[in-house]
Amino acid sequence: MTSSHDSDPESDPGPDSGPQPFTPPSPAALDARLDSITRQPFRARFHLRGRDRATAELKGPATIRWHAYDLIAKRLAPAQPYKDGKQTPYKGHPVFVAQHATGTCCRTCLLRCHGIEKGRDLTRAEHVYVVEVICRWIEREMTGTGR
């Protein structure tokens, strides 16, 4: 049995209301977004150096991707991350450096740089997108194409 609310077209929110499903950008669009973000003076200061670069080389892309997925799940994906705005160190892991360089370090930066809303858990697609942004930045740093 359906209620009258279920069949009432007036109560249907329609396709133009509320947040739309997240559509990840193409690789070219992702590179263009990274180029734009990394031109911001604050973000442009970040590069993989020293121990963080050595960690990326030693661990390799697959392990770094797994670390990024795990760190984002714990520190950024929740609707109200613990110590939001102060949860990401500036060094100590290549993912941390990449988060600051790409505007994925806190929910405010995620909103400003990537348009992902605050106050709700990241969707799986958004989580995967954030990891892709981080890993693409690290890859560009390691190959010298990100400067």
N, C-alpha and C positions, 0 to 999 in steps of 0.2 A: 504494500500500500504506500502510495506517495502522498505527501502532504501538499496542500495548495501552494505552500511556499516553494516547494521543489519545482513546480510547473509554472510559476509566476514569472513571466519575462521581465516584469518591472523589478524583481528582486535579484535577477541575475546580474552580477557585477560586470560582465562583458569582458572582452579582451583588452580594453584600454584602461582598466582600473587596476590599481595595485602593482606590485613589482612584476616585471616581466622575467621570464626564465633567462638565466645567464647564458650568453653565447660567447664562448671563448674566441678571441681574435685569431686570424690566420697567422702563420709564422712571420710573414712580411709585416702585418699590422702590429704584431708583438714587437718586432725589431723597431718599428717606427715609434711605438709608444716608449720603449726603452730609450731610444735616442732622445726623445723629448724630455723624459724624466731625468735622465742623466746629464742634461744640459742645465738643470737647475743648480745654482751655485752650491747649495748645501749638499746635494746628492753627488755632484761632480767630484767632490773631495774623496769619495770612497773608491778604493781599489784594493785588490787582493795583494797583500804584501807579506813578507816574512813567514811567520808560523801559519797564518791562515792560508796563504798560498801553498805552503808545503803540505798542509793537511788536505787541501783539495787535490793536489797531485798524488799524494800517497793513497788516499781513500778511493779516488776515482769517481766518475760521474754517477754510477749506479748507487753507490753508498751515500754520496752526498745527497742525491735525490731522496733516498729513504730518510736520511736525517732531516731534510727540509720538510718532508711530509709529516714526520713525527713532531718536529718543533712547531710547525704551524698548527697542528691538531691541538697541541697543549697550550700554546701561547697566543694564538690569534683567532682560531676558529670559534671559540665560545662567544656567545652574545655579549658577555661582560667579562673580558679577559682579566685575570688577576694583574693588578698594577698596570692597567692599560695606559700606554704612553711612556711607560718606564720599564716595560718587560723585556726589551731587546737590548742586550749588551752591544757595545760598539765593536768589540773584537772578541776573539776566543773561539770562533768557528766561522768558516767561510759563509755559512748561511746567515749569520748575524750581520756580517758586513754587507752581504747582498740585500738583506732586508732594508737596511738604511739607504743603500744606493738606489733601490727600486721603489721605495715608498710602500713597502709591505711590512713595516716594523710595528705598527699599531693600527687600531681601527680608524683613527682620525686620518692618518696618512693613506690608509687603504681607500677611504672615501675620497680624499682629495685627488689622489693620483690615479685611481682605478674605478671610481664611482660605485664601490661596493659598500652598501649601507651598514651603518652601525646598529647596535641594539638587537641583533638576531644572530643566530649561529650561521656560519658560512655554509652554503650548500656544498654538496660534494663537488659539483662542477667548479664552484668558486675556489674551493680548497685546492683542487688540481691545477686551476689556473694560477694561483699564487705560487705554487711549487714550480710551475713551468716558468713563470717570470723570474724567480730566483735562480733556477738552474740555467736558464738562458743567459742571464747576466754573468753567472760564474763561467759558463762556457766562453762567452765573449771575452772575459777578462783573461782566461787561460790561453786563448788563441791570439790575443792582442787585437781583436776586432771591435772591442767595446770602447776604445779611446778616441 
